[in-house]
Amino acid sequence: MTVKKKFFWWGCGAAALYVLLSYHFIFFGWRNVKILKKSQPTLEYTFFSVHGKKIPKILAIDQLREDGIGDLLVEMGMLSEEQLEIYLEKYEYGEE
């Protein structure tokens, strides 16, 4: 394998790792995937499915809530703006 090919494959690997560290891939169904930017690079919750999960359980995950999954749930019609505000107030004040 030539040096150029090695650099190419190392670059592809680095780009893939960057994407995995920087974005959440939220699955709303088999073909409906939304991408959400992470606030800090981590591999936690890189792939997350909302299928079969209740809204309070989804919003209870601090990292997803802070990165804006609530707005995504509103956009997908799973939650209204008013309901989102109620949930966010609940978690802001630490009530469980």
N, C-alpha and C positions, 0 to 999 in steps of 0.2 A: 504494500500500500504506500502510495506516495505521501510526501509531507503535506501537500495541499489537501489531499483527501482526509488525512488525519485531522488537520485544522478544521476542515469543514464539519466533520462528525463531532469533534469536540465543541464547536460552536453551536451545532444543533442541540447537543446535550445540555449545554449551558443555557440556551434559550428556553428549552423545555423546563428546566429546573426553575428558571426565573418566573415563568408563567405559573407553575405549580405553587411557588412561594408567594405570588402576588395577587392571585385571584381565587375567589370561591366560584365553584360551578354548582349552581342550585338547580336541581331537577324538579320540575313541576309535572312531569309525566314522561312518557317514553321519548317523545320527540321535542319536548318543550324544556330547553335548558337556558337559564339566564346566567350571565356572568356578573359578579359583584366584586369590586376592587377591595382588597384587604387593607386595613389600616397599618398593619405591620407584617413583614414577611414571616410566614410560618406555614407549616404543613397541616395544621389543625383545621378541620372542617373545609378542606379543599374541595371535596365532593360531598354534597349534602342533598338528600331527597326530602321533600316536604310531604310526600305521599304517605298517608296514614297517620300523620302527626297532627296533633291539635295545636292551634295557634299559640296558646300560652306556653306549651313545651318548646316551640320553635323560638319564641321571643325570650325564653328563659336562658338561652345560650348567649352569654355576654358578648362574645366575640362577633357573632352574627348580628346581634342587635345593634352593636356599636358601628358595624360596617354598613348598616342600612337595609337589613332584610325586611324591616317593617314597611319601608317604602315600596319594596319589590312585591310584598304581599298585597299592598293596596293596588299597585299597578295591575296585578294579576286578578283582582276582584275577589280575593279571599278575605278581605278585611276592609272596613271603611276608615276614612280619616279619623273620625270621632273615636272609633274603637281603638285605633292605633294610639291616639293621644292618651286614652285611659290606660292602656297597657304600659306605655312609656312612663307615665307618671308613677304607676305602681312600682316599676323597676327602679326608677330614679330615687325613690324614697326607701328602697330596700325592703319593701313588703313582699312576702311570699305567699 
